[in-house]
Amino acid sequence: MTLNRKALSGSALALLAILFVVLVLLSNLLFRGIRLDLTENRLYTLSEGTNSILGKLDEPIHLSLYFSDKATSDSSRADVRSLRLYFDRIRELLEEMAGRAKGNVQLEVIDPLPYSEAEDRAAAAGIQGVPLGPSGEKIFLGLVGTNATEGQAIIPFFEPGKESFLEYDVAKLIHDLATPKKPVVGFLSGLPMAAGFDPATSQMREPWAVYQQLTQLFDVRTLEGSSLKSIEQDITVAVVVHPKQLGEDAQYAVDQFLLRGGHLLIFVDPNAELDPAGDMGHPQAAMFADKSSNLPALFKAWGVEFAPDKVVLDRAHALQVGTSPGGPLVRHPGILGFNRTDLPRGDVLTANLDTINLATAGYFQLSKDSTATLTPLIQSSAQAMTVPSEKIRFLPDPSPLYQGYAATGERYTIAGRLEGKFKTAFPGRKGEGHLSEAKENGQILLVADTDVLTDRLWVRIQNFFGQKIMNAFANNGDLFINAVDNLTGSSDLISIRGRATSQRPFTTVEELKRAADDRFRIKEQELQQELSETERKLTELQSAKSQDQAQVLSTEQKSELEKFLKRKLEIRKELREVRRQLDADIEALGSRLKFLNIALVPILLTLGALGFVWWKTKRRTA
């Protein structure tokens, strides 16, 4: 009987082992490629836009990921270890993309060893090597992509600080390789931005810096507002600057361009400083001419409102300007500067910009019945208000603008993304190909200032031995090119926004450190105050002494000095106690986390197992 039981137990174990192996093989076969992303921000789940770009690939894209694996494997530096972790994040993302591309994305990971052919290929492709230590050995972490027609695109170096845009950068590289043709941009402007003859000076004028950059990067096609009736099919983005008194045919062309899936970048202004309005033969008439622009019919159809006679004043962002040559600088609430902390880090247009300057800007807001969404890109502070544009036009000294200044508490959207399923602004028009509503959601970038594009607000152009050298002191040009570049991508690419990063800070520990730093700083300030007070008393006692006793400490001085030194030791002891208590708090937190993660679950399982055994034993006894 015992032998039979043993044989039965052995057979059961063998059968269970076979079933386990079969189950593993079946699961690998049936559930291959299925992944479950349980991270808080779904770090390993590709966005819909990326999946759509990968699904539309009709030719293979080869990706070569260069990383100095061996050179960084033994490093104890924290920044190098962080870079290795970031490499794992990049590799996993690329592997996920390759898996989703149905064989059309081929990934190769290369370790460019020093003085190897791989290192030469990486350098020749434009991959940047970062020096590691005094020896000069370089670390590579970059990506080279190629398509079937020998087209090439690169990411010279993956900066860990840009992890939130990692997916966007790689998706853009793949998108550019899949569509290698230079994007066509339609350009319509009511300002003299291109090179041409200037009637005011009777000389040829230079193109604006932003226009030069645009023509270098894109295939720019000029659109004449006076004769525009339609926008060509091969134009992907239409840039409309200062559309002053744009005719109905031209507005209808813009309307239909948007509804068929085109992307728009629009600049309007309540007071365009470089608007050549009026008769040049009558300077006074030109001075009082209207310099505003607006698209009332289109804006109404899109569900957005713009006041062409209102200028935003913001004393929190006011820039210093000179009111006269050599005169003092004063802050002008109508000339605004926005820095890195004011610009959204989660949007690819502004994520890497440091400074944006504007002048006499307007604002946008959604109408009450609007179904669209307006996401701010540049927004005033709560210390802003609006004034009629006429009040600011002939005001050399901005001081009167502060008289009666009353902030509304509202944050005005000066630039933003307008998204929605738009309808035509001209429902009465009928004709071949007329669209009354867009099939899919569209996107428009709106900027309520044209002066942001002028050279004076962001760049100095110098003549260096016949060459024009541009020295930028703000990022206005980068904002413009980023906007056009973003919109020239497909709707799938535009839909990819900044993602959360894989960095998970210990928020509780950071709070403990901040609290300890506050206590430490208070003690330091207390010590500094007592030191200053003691020095003051010693100086007073010293000044009361005769010249021959100046080098000798009096009894009172010695007493004050001893008191201070004693108090100094006490405060230093308190500072050490603050630091020690911080370490103790962090260690106690770590111990609690270790207990919860390591010991608690086994203890609960053990108790559960013991309870189950006790229950079975009690049941058998009963």
HELIX and SHEET records of a PDB file:
HELIX    1   1 THR A    2  LEU A   30  1                                  29    
HELIX    2   2 GLU A   48  GLY A   55  1                                   8    
HELIX    3   3 ASP A   69  THR A   72  1                                   4    
HELIX    4   4 ALA A   78  ARG A  100  1                                  23    
HELIX    5   5 GLU A  117  ALA A  125  1                                   9    
HELIX    6   6 PRO A  160  PHE A  165  5                                   6    
HELIX    7   7 LEU A  166  ALA A  178  1                                  13    
HELIX    8   8 ALA A  209  LEU A  217  1                                   9    
HELIX    9   9 GLU A  248  LEU A  259  1                                  12    
HELIX   10  10 PRO A  283  PHE A  288  1                                   6    
HELIX   11  11 PRO A  296  TRP A  302  1                                   7    
HELIX   12  12 ARG A  340  ASP A  342  5                                   3    
HELIX   13  13 SER A  389  ARG A  393  1                                   5    
HELIX   14  14 SER A  399  TYR A  402  5                                   4    
HELIX   15  15 ASP A  451  LEU A  453  5                                   3    
HELIX   16  16 ASP A  455  LEU A  457  5                                   3    
HELIX   17  17 ASN A  476  THR A  488  1                                  13    
HELIX   18  18 SER A  491  SER A  495  1                                   5    
HELIX   19  19 THR A  507  SER A  543  1                                  37    
HELIX   20  20 GLN A  547  GLN A  549  5                                   3    
HELIX   21  21 THR A  555  LYS A  594  1                                  40    
HELIX   22  22 PHE A  595  LEU A  600  3                                   6    
HELIX   23  23 VAL A  601  THR A  621  1                                  21    
SHEET    1   A 4 VAL A 105  ILE A 110  0                                        
SHEET    2   A 4 ILE A  61  PHE A  67  1                                        
SHEET    3   A 4 GLU A 137  THR A 146 -1                                        
SHEET    4   A 4 GLY A 129  LEU A 132 -1                                        
SHEET    1   B 4 VAL A 105  ILE A 110  0                                        
SHEET    2   B 4 ILE A  61  PHE A  67  1                                        
SHEET    3   B 4 GLU A 137  THR A 146 -1                                        
SHEET    4   B 4 GLN A 152  ILE A 155 -1                                        
SHEET    1   C 7 ASP A 219  THR A 222  0                                        
SHEET    2   C 7 VAL A 184  SER A 189  1                                        
SHEET    3   C 7 VAL A 237  VAL A 241  1                                        
SHEET    4   C 7 HIS A 263  PHE A 267  1                                        
SHEET    5   C 7 GLY A 442  VAL A 447  1                                        
SHEET    6   C 7 THR A 413  GLY A 420 -1                                        
SHEET    7   C 7 THR A 373  GLN A 379 -1                                        
SHEET    1   D 2 GLY A 196  ASP A 198  0                                        
SHEET    2   D 2 GLN A 203  ARG A 205 -1                                        
SHEET    1   E 2 VAL A 304  PHE A 306  0                                        
SHEET    2   E 2 PHE A 364  LEU A 366 -1                                        
SHEET    1   F 2 LYS A 310  ASP A 314  0                                        
SHEET    2   F 2 ALA A 384  PRO A 388 -1                                        
SHEET    1   G 3 ALA A 318  GLY A 322  0                                        
SHEET    2   G 3 LEU A 329  ASN A 339 -1                                        
SHEET    3   G 3 THR A 355  ALA A 359 -1                                        
SHEET    1   H 2 VAL A 459  PHE A 464  0                                        
SHEET    2   H 2 GLN A 467  ALA A 472 -1                                        
END                                                                             
